[in-house]
Amino acid sequence: MLTQVYSDLGTPASYRKMDGNGVHAFKMVNAEGDVNYVKFQWRSNQGVENLDMDQVREVQGRDFNHLTNDLYGAIKEGDFPSWDLYVQVKSPDTLGDYDYHPLDPTKVWPDVPFRKLGTMTLNAVPNNFFQVTEQSAFAPSRLIPGIEPSEDRLLQGRLFSYADTQFHRLGANNQELPVNRPLNAARNHNQDGFMSLIEQTGDVNYQPSRRLDLAEDAQHRQAPLALSGTTQQRGIERTQNFAQAGDFYRSLDAGERANLIRNLAADLGQVEDDDIKHTMLSFFYKADEEYGRRITEAVDGNLRTVRSLAGRLSN
């Protein structure tokens, strides 16, 4: 069920409002060909609560499937969970206005307002979990007209790898399975192959062809992108690797900071290579001095070494 609404939330006051922010930027293209970069975000209307390490041991020990049981139980009782969908919109001519690259998937857009698009309510569970859930083939390349991938490098790789994984897992015709099949039938020249589920006639499996009364719809071609320069293998420029991590840490309250330090120290404290451990500690210290100091103390690191390493780092 989708409840269509629209509102402007304004600029987020802190990084806490970035919780659950989409990793990748996409493009939205209107009928006139105007392009904007966007990030999508789902926000739970039930709120977000986390278990600390002690609570995990107690709750998981009592019921390892507690999250699924809670979800199924709520739906059965008519207490349907819902999520609001938000979007951030950025004009292409603003990409150069930042000390980090906005298409870097490790970055958020803290200065861009969120707009609420609608609400998704989960009011039923599948009659057959395997057929509906296990056989669903999600991939970022499965896009509807008007939404396109951005030049985000990680996303560009995932356009291929995720779809290829689904081909390997479910077969070449996985998009013909009922759970993946579009509600409006797609007419194309794909034909045959293992587990072909849709009845086909004719022998034309290429395009264009004068033997078929079927032409491409030009309005659904992707928006053109002007390019210049050379091919290259190099890192992302304008990385600003530590600023947003520090901003996020400072947005947490005292209890959340303590839990974060405890969770990180539980894993980092097991690292036996002293150089690796102190290199990681210097990253935390570079993001925020209190952040780095507390984790260093928690894993019995050398704060002087951490400060020295952090001093050599740059954004």
Secondary structure by P-SEA (a helix, b strand, c coil): ccbbbbbbcccccccccccccccbbbbbbcccbbbbbbbbbbbbccbbbbbcaaaaaaaaaaccaaaaaaaaaaaaacbbbbbbbbbbbbbccccccccccccccccccccbbbbbccccccccccccccccccccccccccccccccccccaaaaaaacaaaaaaaaacccccccccccccccccccccccccccccccccccccccccccccccccccccbbbbbbbbbbbcccccccccaaaaaaaaaccaaaaaaaaaaaaacccccccaaaaaaaaaaaaaacaaaaaaaaaaacccaaaaaaaaaaccc
